[in-house]
Amino acid sequence: MIRSKHVVAFTTVALIAVSLTAGQQSSPTRVSDSDQEKKAVKKVEPVYPDNAQFVPVRGPVILEVVANEKGQVVEAKIVKGGNPVVQKPVLDAVKQWRYSPTYVDGKAVSVKFRVTVPIVLKK
């Protein structure tokens, strides 16, 4: 009887440890922006509102991006640049971008990098 209690206790502890380990996600690996640019397999162009051509816009929009193990953008935030009128369309477009996976020691990993999107407004 005592033996079965130890087995149940050990099994419970092992399951909790496995659950905690499975729930932990390692932070994304920082990679070179230019290296990641070469891995882009799909880019969606921003669709700017009609009034964007009348808004003073200087320079590109720079974003901090996280792509998962499959190369899908799972997080994107604007670091600097652009006018709010163009920032949202750029953010929406970059969230649809896709990259080929990045491997470390033969295993696909999530990566963090910066993306620079030039603002090109048609007049």
C-alpha positions in Angstrom: 0.0 0.0 0.0 2.8 2.4 0.8 4.5 1.6 -2.4 1.4 2.7 -4.5 1.3 6.0 -2.7 4.9 6.7 -3.7 4.2 5.8 -7.3 1.1 8.1 -7.4 3.1 10.9 -5.7 6.0 10.5 -8.1 3.7 10.4 -11.2 1.9 13.5 -10.0 5.2 15.4 -9.5 6.5 14.2 -12.9 3.3 15.3 -14.7 3.5 18.8 -13.0 7.2 19.1 -14.1 6.3 18.1 -17.7 3.4 20.6 -17.7 5.6 23.4 -16.5 8.3 22.6 -19.0 5.9 22.4 -21.9 4.3 25.7 -20.9 7.6 27.5 -20.8 8.5 29.3 -24.1 12.0 30.4 -24.6 12.4 34.1 -25.6 13.0 34.7 -29.3 16.5 34.6 -30.6 17.8 38.0 -31.7 19.0 37.8 -35.4 20.5 40.2 -37.8 18.0 42.4 -39.5 19.7 42.1 -42.9 19.9 38.3 -42.6 16.2 38.1 -41.8 15.4 40.4 -44.7 16.9 37.7 -47.0 14.5 35.1 -45.5 11.3 37.0 -46.4 9.1 34.8 -48.6 5.9 37.0 -48.5 5.6 40.7 -48.1 2.3 42.6 -48.2 2.4 46.2 -49.2 0.7 48.7 -46.9 -2.6 50.2 -48.1 -2.6 53.8 -47.1 -5.8 55.9 -46.7 -6.5 58.5 -49.4 -5.6 61.4 -47.0 -2.1 60.0 -46.4 -0.7 61.9 -49.4 -1.6 65.2 -47.6 0.1 64.3 -44.3 3.8 65.2 -43.8 5.7 62.0 -43.6 9.4 61.8 -43.0 11.5 58.7 -43.2 10.6 55.1 -42.9 8.7 53.2 -40.2 10.8 50.9 -38.0 9.2 47.9 -36.3 10.3 45.3 -33.8 9.1 42.0 -35.1 8.9 38.4 -33.7 8.5 35.5 -36.1 7.7 32.1 -34.8 9.3 28.8 -35.7 7.2 28.6 -38.9 8.2 32.1 -40.0 4.9 33.7 -39.2 4.9 37.2 -37.7 3.4 36.7 -34.2 4.3 40.1 -32.8 5.0 43.5 -34.3 5.3 46.9 -32.7 6.4 50.3 -34.1 9.7 51.5 -32.7 9.8 54.8 -34.5 9.1 56.7 -37.6 6.2 57.8 -39.8 3.0 59.6 -39.0 0.2 57.8 -37.3 -1.8 58.0 -40.5 0.8 55.6 -42.1 1.9 53.7 -39.1 -1.3 51.6 -38.8 -1.3 50.4 -42.4 2.4 49.6 -42.1 1.8 47.6 -38.9 -1.2 45.8 -40.5 0.9 44.8 -43.6 4.0 43.6 -41.7 1.8 41.3 -39.5 1.0 39.5 -42.7 4.6 39.0 -43.8 6.1 35.5 -43.8 9.7 34.3 -43.5 11.5 31.0 -44.0 12.2 29.4 -40.6 15.4 30.1 -38.7 17.3 27.1 -37.4 19.6 26.9 -34.4 21.4 23.6 -33.8 19.0 21.9 -36.3 15.9 23.2 -34.5 13.5 25.9 -35.8 13.3 28.8 -33.4 11.4 32.0 -33.0 13.4 35.1 -33.8 13.3 38.8 -33.0 14.5 41.5 -35.4 13.8 44.9 -36.8 12.1 45.8 -40.0 12.4 49.1 -41.8 9.5 50.0 -44.2 10.0 52.9 -46.4 6.9 55.1 -46.9 6.0 55.4 -50.6 2.9 57.5 -51.2 1.5 58.0 -54.6 0.2 61.4 -55.4 
